[in-house]
């Protein structure tokens, strides 16, 4: 995958438009390179994780290169889409990049001669896009109280960013929780990261520990952050503390953290989620009898694994989660066609491991209530996988609800579907935990 190993190549173009004299400037099977950008002087700048973190490098056309920026922080995001480009160059020759981790990212201006940088003032904490025009800097990002905004920054960094456009929250700001970055020790000396968003409603005060909702991101090579989320606020405003887990394999914490999931999908992510739960309980942040788990796609896979391999969750919500891995390995889209080779092992050579890691193999262990949401046209996780877990609930005598939405695919798009899911999920958890959800 692009975050595992990529090459940066330089070639000439002959009169017929063919690429000739190609040379490799950087990258290999264990080095991921992205965001190349040319300077007016003919230098090529790019981001590489050769040091263990995605840092900024410089190369000439002969392949002589040096690490320009050295920091134990990321200057890039995983290339799930080609347009993920977070390194730019100004007319002045200075570079602009984004660096940090999921808890806090900064926009910085880099001196290409010294490799030193200065952070620019901005009230946003995480960024998705970066662009420049002459010596003007533009970025799209979010923050604890900002869903998404387009901002312009000055290169001096002496004034705060100017907001050009902003997505307005459909609720009052005081209902938006401020997420706190937390971490706990995990298996084999690892540390697992997470974000805890407390139950937040200015109209109510609680005298008891609120129920905790563990949320698992998809990918699995993805991450979460503390950026304001209406989906998160829907639950925190109704009394849940929401904890988003960046299990081992998540991006934003360096290559070593990302690679803990290599060959261990279904193991490390499950272990880390359970360690976060244990840490919350041990620190008096969660009532062990009122913890639920939710997630979609790879996050849904983690939900199912958490339910069949432990008894710590009062209930779960599975959104089009992977239940059976062989089907995913044999029939998926081009981009992820060999993704599982690194996450689990080569298929079909490791077929038995695929069977063992499939939640459906262990469905007889399911005892916790489960609500399932599925799209009828999902090409990645077909309805048959979710239906199999629905049938397992029936067989085991487990409380369940199953929703299949006509015309929806892998990731719901229709507003009515999304609204229905949120309402039904809250209602289901209320039935399990013994409360009547507020409107």
Helices and strands as residue ranges (DSSP letters): E 8-13, E 19-26, E 33-38, E 44-48, E 55-59, E 65-67, E 87-89, E 95-101, E 104-110, E 117-119, E 126-133, E 136-143, E 146-153, E 162-166, G 173-175, E 180-185, G 187-189, E 191-197, E 212-216, H 230-236, E 241-246, H 255-259, H 268-282, E 291-296, H 298-309, E 315-319, H 325-330, G 334-336, H 339-343, H 351-357, G 359-365, E 369-375, H 383-396, E 400-405, H 415-433
